[in-house]
Amino acid sequence: MNSLYPWLTPAWIGWKTQLDHARFASATLISAPEGCGSFQLVERFAQALMCTHDSSEPCGFCHGCELMRSESHPDYHLIRPEKAGKNITVDQIRYANRLAQESSQLSGFRLIVIEPAEAMNESAANALLKTLEEPAEKCIFVLLTVNINQLLSTIVSRCQKIVVPEPTPQVVNEWLALECRDPIPDYAAHICSHSPLVTKEAMASGDIKHYLEIETLFLSALQGDLSSLLACSQWLSAKPLTYLKWIWFLLTDAQKVTFGIMDSYFTPGSQSVSTTISLALLQQQAESLVKLIEQLRLFSGLNAELLITDWLLKFNEDSCL
């Protein structure tokens, strides 16, 4: 059995104690930051629950453990959107509700996992609520979310809550140091929202190495260099949702520097940006960047490079007013 990520261990200890005493809720909601691998908690819980031996640690040898290992256990069900970025539909939840009412095929518990729970549309959420209000015997629901505020408050209130806090920079950096072969820049986890798994992937793919190049072009663009502006726009449009978020961190770091706040993990160019652009323009452009990122996220067919170029030009236009 794989070891848990270190930032998940405290959450698992509490859940494990409930398993040890066979006292756990019929519905549990795990709220965790994106990119922290919280599904590991579900896997650990499922392996223990589906083991035919009464223990919080799976034996690894029984029929239940063998079925879990082969991903074919008939009492373990995972409900996810049928396509990435889509909703979990009411038909999917109605199917889950039918499973909840059926008998266990191996005379044990049934486990139904819904991820991400915030992907349920309104009809699906209301359908699930009825089942949570009248839980079936020996049926466990586990919901995972990265945004608990998007869930119906009535669903949240009917679940035991496990909250995984954002890993501290120290914990993230210590883990990354063990996982990554290359030296890790101080700002790497910062521009990846301190998400350990996202940072690890960005390091492994070489993406982090692109940051300084993008930042250099951006700083030149702020000085009025049109060729740098166009090159920066090209770079940013290659992975707009990722690279524009990096620029947002640069702008917000620069705002903090303006107020005399400095941290070792701030983006390298934040001080230069703070002395080049006024605070008012920094705030204005950071807000418009958030809107641009959301626009590109919702409408994938838009011309990202054209929109990004227009946003970059606003710096020079507004600074000349």
Contacts in CASP RR format, 6 or more apart in sequence:
PFRMAT RR
TARGET T0000
AUTHOR 0000-0000-0000
METHOD contacts of the structure
MODEL  1
MNSLYPWLTPAWIGWKTQLDHARFASATLISAPEGCGSFQLVERFAQALM
CTHDSSEPCGFCHGCELMRSESHPDYHLIRPEKAGKNITVDQIRYANRLA
QESSQLSGFRLIVIEPAEAMNESAANALLKTLEEPAEKCIFVLLTVNINQ
LLSTIVSRCQKIVVPEPTPQVVNEWLALECRDPIPDYAAHICSHSPLVTK
EAMASGDIKHYLEIETLFLSALQGDLSSLLACSQWLSAKPLTYLKWIWFL
LTDAQKVTFGIMDSYFTPGSQSVSTTISLALLQQQAESLVKLIEQLRLFS
GLNAELLITDWLLKFNEDSCL
1 44 0 8 1.000
1 47 0 8 1.000
1 58 0 8 1.000
2 40 0 8 1.000
4 12 0 8 1.000
4 40 0 8 1.000
4 41 0 8 1.000
4 44 0 8 1.000
5 36 0 8 1.000
5 37 0 8 1.000
5 40 0 8 1.000
5 175 0 8 1.000
5 196 0 8 1.000
6 167 0 8 1.000
6 171 0 8 1.000
6 174 0 8 1.000
6 175 0 8 1.000
7 36 0 8 1.000
7 164 0 8 1.000
7 165 0 8 1.000
7 167 0 8 1.000
7 171 0 8 1.000
7 172 0 8 1.000
7 175 0 8 1.000
7 196 0 8 1.000
8 36 0 8 1.000
8 37 0 8 1.000
8 38 0 8 1.000
8 40 0 8 1.000
8 41 0 8 1.000
8 164 0 8 1.000
11 30 0 8 1.000
11 41 0 8 1.000
11 162 0 8 1.000
11 163 0 8 1.000
11 164 0 8 1.000
12 41 0 8 1.000
12 44 0 8 1.000
15 24 0 8 1.000
15 28 0 8 1.000
15 41 0 8 1.000
15 45 0 8 1.000
15 162 0 8 1.000
16 48 0 8 1.000
16 56 0 8 1.000
17 56 0 8 1.000
18 24 0 8 1.000
18 25 0 8 1.000
19 45 0 8 1.000
19 48 0 8 1.000
19 49 0 8 1.000
19 55 0 8 1.000
19 56 0 8 1.000
20 55 0 8 1.000
20 56 0 8 1.000
22 54 0 8 1.000
24 140 0 8 1.000
24 160 0 8 1.000
25 140 0 8 1.000
25 159 0 8 1.000
25 160 0 8 1.000
26 132 0 8 1.000
26 135 0 8 1.000
26 139 0 8 1.000
26 140 0 8 1.000
26 141 0 8 1.000
27 132 0 8 1.000
27 135 0 8 1.000
27 140 0 8 1.000
27 141 0 8 1.000
27 142 0 8 1.000
27 143 0 8 1.000
27 158 0 8 1.000
27 159 0 8 1.000
27 160 0 8 1.000
28 140 0 8 1.000
28 141 0 8 1.000
28 142 0 8 1.000
28 143 0 8 1.000
28 159 0 8 1.000
28 160 0 8 1.000
28 161 0 8 1.000
28 162 0 8 1.000
29 117 0 8 1.000
29 142 0 8 1.000
29 143 0 8 1.000
29 144 0 8 1.000
29 145 0 8 1.000
29 148 0 8 1.000
29 151 0 8 1.000
29 155 0 8 1.000
29 156 0 8 1.000
29 159 0 8 1.000
29 160 0 8 1.000
29 161 0 8 1.000
29 162 0 8 1.000
30 38 0 8 1.000
30 41 0 8 1.000
30 42 0 8 1.000
30 142 0 8 1.000
30 143 0 8 1.000
30 144 0 8 1.000
30 145 0 8 1.000
30 162 0 8 1.000
30 164 0 8 1.000
31 145 0 8 1.000
31 146 0 8 1.000
31 148 0 8 1.000
31 161 0 8 1.000
31 162 0 8 1.000
31 163 0 8 1.000
31 164 0 8 1.000
32 38 0 8 1.000
32 144 0 8 1.000
32 145 0 8 1.000
32 146 0 8 1.000
32 163 0 8 1.000
32 164 0 8 1.000
33 146 0 8 1.000
33 164 0 8 1.000
33 165 0 8 1.000
33 166 0 8 1.000
33 167 0 8 1.000
33 193 0 8 1.000
33 194 0 8 1.000
33 195 0 8 1.000
34 146 0 8 1.000
34 193 0 8 1.000
34 195 0 8 1.000
34 198 0 8 1.000
35 146 0 8 1.000
35 195 0 8 1.000
35 196 0 8 1.000
35 197 0 8 1.000
35 198 0 8 1.000
36 164 0 8 1.000
36 166 0 8 1.000
36 167 0 8 1.000
36 195 0 8 1.000
36 196 0 8 1.000
36 197 0 8 1.000
37 197 0 8 1.000
38 144 0 8 1.000
38 164 0 8 1.000
39 115 0 8 1.000
39 144 0 8 1.000
41 162 0 8 1.000
41 164 0 8 1.000
42 113 0 8 1.000
42 115 0 8 1.000
42 142 0 8 1.000
42 144 0 8 1.000
45 111 0 8 1.000
45 142 0 8 1.000
46 68 0 8 1.000
46 76 0 8 1.000
46 111 0 8 1.000
46 113 0 8 1.000
47 58 0 8 1.000
47 65 0 8 1.000
47 68 0 8 1.000
48 55 0 8 1.000
48 56 0 8 1.000
48 57 0 8 1.000
48 58 0 8 1.000
49 109 0 8 1.000
49 111 0 8 1.000
49 140 0 8 1.000
50 58 0 8 1.000
50 64 0 8 1.000
50 65 0 8 1.000
50 67 0 8 1.000
50 68 0 8 1.000
50 73 0 8 1.000
50 75 0 8 1.000
50 76 0 8 1.000
50 109 0 8 1.000
50 111 0 8 1.000
51 58 0 8 1.000
51 59 0 8 1.000
51 60 0 8 1.000
51 62 0 8 1.000
51 64 0 8 1.000
51 65 0 8 1.000
51 68 0 8 1.000
52 59 0 8 1.000
52 62 0 8 1.000
52 63 0 8 1.000
52 64 0 8 1.000
52 65 0 8 1.000
52 106 0 8 1.000
53 59 0 8 1.000
53 62 0 8 1.000
58 65 0 8 1.000
58 68 0 8 1.000
59 65 0 8 1.000
60 66 0 8 1.000
60 69 0 8 1.000
63 106 0 8 1.000
64 73 0 8 1.000
64 106 0 8 1.000
67 73 0 8 1.000
67 74 0 8 1.000
67 106 0 8 1.000
68 76 0 8 1.000
73 106 0 8 1.000
74 105 0 8 1.000
74 106 0 8 1.000
75 104 0 8 1.000
75 105 0 8 1.000
75 106 0 8 1.000
75 108 0 8 1.000
75 109 0 8 1.000
75 110 0 8 1.000
75 111 0 8 1.000
76 110 0 8 1.000
76 111 0 8 1.000
76 113 0 8 1.000
77 96 0 8 1.000
77 99 0 8 1.000
77 110 0 8 1.000
77 111 0 8 1.000
77 112 0 8 1.000
77 113 0 8 1.000
78 113 0 8 1.000
78 115 0 8 1.000
79 88 0 8 1.000
79 92 0 8 1.000
79 93 0 8 1.000
79 95 0 8 1.000
79 96 0 8 1.000
79 112 0 8 1.000
79 113 0 8 1.000
79 114 0 8 1.000
79 115 0 8 1.000
80 88 0 8 1.000
80 114 0 8 1.000
80 115 0 8 1.000
80 116 0 8 1.000
80 119 0 8 1.000
81 87 0 8 1.000
81 88 0 8 1.000
81 119 0 8 1.000
82 89 0 8 1.000
82 92 0 8 1.000
85 119 0 8 1.000
86 119 0 8 1.000
87 119 0 8 1.000
87 120 0 8 1.000
87 121 0 8 1.000
87 124 0 8 1.000
88 114 0 8 1.000
88 119 0 8 1.000
88 120 0 8 1.000
88 121 0 8 1.000
88 124 0 8 1.000
89 121 0 8 1.000
89 123 0 8 1.000
89 124 0 8 1.000
90 121 0 8 1.000
90 123 0 8 1.000
90 124 0 8 1.000
90 127 0 8 1.000
92 124 0 8 1.000
93 114 0 8 1.000
93 120 0 8 1.000
93 124 0 8 1.000
93 125 0 8 1.000
93 127 0 8 1.000
93 128 0 8 1.000
94 127 0 8 1.000
96 112 0 8 1.000
96 114 0 8 1.000
96 128 0 8 1.000
96 131 0 8 1.000
97 127 0 8 1.000
97 128 0 8 1.000
97 130 0 8 1.000
97 131 0 8 1.000
99 110 0 8 1.000
99 112 0 8 1.000
99 139 0 8 1.000
100 110 0 8 1.000
100 112 0 8 1.000
100 131 0 8 1.000
100 135 0 8 1.000
100 136 0 8 1.000
100 139 0 8 1.000
100 141 0 8 1.000
101 136 0 8 1.000
101 139 0 8 1.000
102 110 0 8 1.000
104 110 0 8 1.000
104 138 0 8 1.000
108 138 0 8 1.000
109 138 0 8 1.000
109 139 0 8 1.000
109 140 0 8 1.000
110 136 0 8 1.000
110 138 0 8 1.000
110 139 0 8 1.000
110 140 0 8 1.000
111 139 0 8 1.000
111 140 0 8 1.000
111 142 0 8 1.000
112 139 0 8 1.000
112 140 0 8 1.000
112 141 0 8 1.000
112 142 0 8 1.000
113 141 0 8 1.000
113 142 0 8 1.000
113 143 0 8 1.000
113 144 0 8 1.000
114 120 0 8 1.000
114 128 0 8 1.000
114 141 0 8 1.000
114 142 0 8 1.000
114 143 0 8 1.000
114 144 0 8 1.000
115 143 0 8 1.000
115 144 0 8 1.000
116 144 0 8 1.000
116 145 0 8 1.000
116 146 0 8 1.000
117 143 0 8 1.000
117 144 0 8 1.000
117 145 0 8 1.000
117 151 0 8 1.000
117 155 0 8 1.000
118 145 0 8 1.000
118 146 0 8 1.000
118 147 0 8 1.000
118 148 0 8 1.000
118 150 0 8 1.000
118 151 0 8 1.000
120 128 0 8 1.000
125 151 0 8 1.000
125 152 0 8 1.000
125 155 0 8 1.000
126 152 0 8 1.000
128 141 0 8 1.000
128 155 0 8 1.000
129 152 0 8 1.000
129 154 0 8 1.000
129 155 0 8 1.000
129 158 0 8 1.000
131 141 0 8 1.000
132 141 0 8 1.000
132 155 0 8 1.000
132 158 0 8 1.000
132 159 0 8 1.000
133 158 0 8 1.000
135 141 0 8 1.000
141 159 0 8 1.000
143 151 0 8 1.000
143 155 0 8 1.000
143 159 0 8 1.000
145 151 0 8 1.000
148 156 0 8 1.000
166 194 0 8 1.000
167 175 0 8 1.000
167 194 0 8 1.000
167 196 0 8 1.000
169 189 0 8 1.000
169 190 0 8 1.000
169 194 0 8 1.000
169 265 0 8 1.000
172 189 0 8 1.000
172 194 0 8 1.000
172 196 0 8 1.000
172 199 0 8 1.000
173 184 0 8 1.000
173 189 0 8 1.000
175 196 0 8 1.000
176 184 0 8 1.000
176 188 0 8 1.000
176 189 0 8 1.000
176 196 0 8 1.000
176 199 0 8 1.000
176 200 0 8 1.000
176 203 0 8 1.000
177 184 0 8 1.000
179 200 0 8 1.000
180 200 0 8 1.000
180 203 0 8 1.000
180 204 0 8 1.000
182 203 0 8 1.000
184 199 0 8 1.000
184 203 0 8 1.000
185 208 0 8 1.000
185 211 0 8 1.000
186 264 0 8 1.000
186 265 0 8 1.000
187 211 0 8 1.000
187 265 0 8 1.000
187 266 0 8 1.000
187 267 0 8 1.000
187 268 0 8 1.000
188 199 0 8 1.000
188 202 0 8 1.000
188 203 0 8 1.000
188 208 0 8 1.000
189 195 0 8 1.000
189 196 0 8 1.000
189 199 0 8 1.000
189 265 0 8 1.000
190 249 0 8 1.000
190 265 0 8 1.000
190 266 0 8 1.000
190 267 0 8 1.000
191 211 0 8 1.000
191 245 0 8 1.000
191 246 0 8 1.000
191 249 0 8 1.000
191 267 0 8 1.000
192 198 0 8 1.000
192 199 0 8 1.000
192 202 0 8 1.000
193 245 0 8 1.000
199 208 0 8 1.000
201 207 0 8 1.000
202 208 0 8 1.000
207 239 0 8 1.000
207 242 0 8 1.000
210 235 0 8 1.000
210 243 0 8 1.000
211 246 0 8 1.000
211 267 0 8 1.000
212 268 0 8 1.000
213 235 0 8 1.000
214 232 0 8 1.000
214 235 0 8 1.000
214 236 0 8 1.000
214 243 0 8 1.000
214 246 0 8 1.000
214 247 0 8 1.000
215 246 0 8 1.000
215 250 0 8 1.000
215 267 0 8 1.000
215 268 0 8 1.000
215 269 0 8 1.000
217 228 0 8 1.000
217 229 0 8 1.000
217 231 0 8 1.000
217 232 0 8 1.000
217 235 0 8 1.000
218 228 0 8 1.000
218 232 0 8 1.000
218 247 0 8 1.000
218 250 0 8 1.000
218 312 0 8 1.000
219 269 0 8 1.000
219 272 0 8 1.000
219 273 0 8 1.000
219 276 0 8 1.000
220 228 0 8 1.000
220 229 0 8 1.000
220 232 0 8 1.000
221 228 0 8 1.000
221 229 0 8 1.000
221 232 0 8 1.000
221 312 0 8 1.000
221 315 0 8 1.000
222 273 0 8 1.000
222 276 0 8 1.000
222 277 0 8 1.000
222 315 0 8 1.000
222 316 0 8 1.000
223 276 0 8 1.000
224 316 0 8 1.000
229 309 0 8 1.000
229 312 0 8 1.000
229 313 0 8 1.000
230 309 0 8 1.000
232 312 0 8 1.000
233 305 0 8 1.000
233 308 0 8 1.000
233 309 0 8 1.000
233 312 0 8 1.000
234 305 0 8 1.000
235 243 0 8 1.000
236 243 0 8 1.000
236 244 0 8 1.000
236 247 0 8 1.000
236 304 0 8 1.000
236 305 0 8 1.000
236 308 0 8 1.000
237 304 0 8 1.000
237 305 0 8 1.000
237 308 0 8 1.000
240 293 0 8 1.000
240 296 0 8 1.000
240 304 0 8 1.000
240 308 0 8 1.000
241 293 0 8 1.000
241 296 0 8 1.000
241 297 0 8 1.000
244 289 0 8 1.000
244 292 0 8 1.000
244 293 0 8 1.000
244 296 0 8 1.000
244 308 0 8 1.000
245 293 0 8 1.000
246 267 0 8 1.000
247 289 0 8 1.000
248 286 0 8 1.000
248 289 0 8 1.000
248 290 0 8 1.000
248 293 0 8 1.000
249 267 0 8 1.000
250 267 0 8 1.000
250 269 0 8 1.000
250 270 0 8 1.000
250 273 0 8 1.000
251 273 0 8 1.000
251 282 0 8 1.000
251 285 0 8 1.000
251 286 0 8 1.000
251 289 0 8 1.000
252 286 0 8 1.000
253 266 0 8 1.000
253 267 0 8 1.000
253 269 0 8 1.000
253 270 0 8 1.000
253 273 0 8 1.000
254 269 0 8 1.000
254 270 0 8 1.000
254 271 0 8 1.000
254 273 0 8 1.000
254 274 0 8 1.000
254 277 0 8 1.000
254 282 0 8 1.000
255 274 0 8 1.000
255 279 0 8 1.000
255 282 0 8 1.000
255 283 0 8 1.000
255 286 0 8 1.000
256 262 0 8 1.000
256 263 0 8 1.000
256 266 0 8 1.000
256 270 0 8 1.000
257 266 0 8 1.000
257 270 0 8 1.000
257 271 0 8 1.000
257 273 0 8 1.000
257 274 0 8 1.000
258 274 0 8 1.000
258 279 0 8 1.000
258 282 0 8 1.000
273 282 0 8 1.000
274 282 0 8 1.000
277 285 0 8 1.000
277 315 0 8 1.000
277 319 0 8 1.000
278 319 0 8 1.000
281 315 0 8 1.000
281 318 0 8 1.000
281 319 0 8 1.000
284 318 0 8 1.000
285 311 0 8 1.000
285 314 0 8 1.000
285 315 0 8 1.000
285 318 0 8 1.000
288 311 0 8 1.000
288 314 0 8 1.000
289 311 0 8 1.000
292 307 0 8 1.000
292 308 0 8 1.000
292 311 0 8 1.000
295 302 0 8 1.000
295 307 0 8 1.000
296 302 0 8 1.000
296 304 0 8 1.000
296 307 0 8 1.000
END
